[in-house]
Amino acid sequence: MQIKAKNIITLNNLPLNQTGIVHHIDSKNNIKRRLLDLGIIEGTKMRSLFSSPFGNPTAYEIRGFLIALRNEDSSKIYVEKDGEY
């Protein structure tokens, strides 16, 4: 899927302490179901909080909870940059 909007990026490229609003998930396998089950749906606000020393995984705040996602999974989530939380 080609994204043309300038402020839409993949979640793994969201800078630390920045928020993004989920635009869509670009996956058709079991990972999409897992992400949806975690509440990562269109319009959900997520904030990038912490990164491990080697940058994988990264912790994100979503709906008051903290989850860790591998870059492989977060690269399938497209978000619209929203600024500070």
KANOR-V97438 format. One record per residue. N is the residue number from 1. OMEGA is omega in whole degrees, 0 to 359 (999 if undefined). Layout:
n->N omega->OMEGA
n->N omega->OMEGA
This chain:
n->1 omega->180
n->2 omega->179
n->3 omega->183
n->4 omega->182
n->5 omega->184
n->6 omega->186
n->7 omega->175
n->8 omega->182
n->9 omega->174
n->10 omega->184
n->11 omega->180
n->12 omega->177
n->13 omega->178
n->14 omega->180
n->15 omega->178
n->16 omega->180
n->17 omega->174
n->18 omega->178
n->19 omega->176
n->20 omega->178
n->21 omega->184
n->22 omega->178
n->23 omega->176
n->24 omega->176
n->25 omega->183
n->26 omega->180
n->27 omega->180
n->28 omega->182
n->29 omega->184
n->30 omega->180
n->31 omega->179
n->32 omega->178
n->33 omega->180
n->34 omega->180
n->35 omega->177
n->36 omega->178
n->37 omega->177
n->38 omega->180
n->39 omega->179
n->40 omega->181
n->41 omega->180
n->42 omega->178
n->43 omega->180
n->44 omega->179
n->45 omega->179
n->46 omega->177
n->47 omega->177
n->48 omega->186
n->49 omega->186
n->50 omega->175
n->51 omega->178
n->52 omega->182
n->53 omega->180
n->54 omega->175
n->55 omega->181
n->56 omega->7
n->57 omega->176
n->58 omega->179
n->59 omega->180
n->60 omega->173
n->61 omega->179
n->62 omega->178
n->63 omega->178
n->64 omega->180
n->65 omega->178
n->66 omega->177
n->67 omega->177
n->68 omega->180
n->69 omega->174
n->70 omega->179
n->71 omega->179
n->72 omega->180
n->73 omega->182
n->74 omega->178
n->75 omega->179
n->76 omega->181
n->77 omega->178
n->78 omega->181
n->79 omega->173
n->80 omega->182
n->81 omega->185
n->82 omega->180
n->83 omega->182
n->84 omega->181
n->85 omega->999
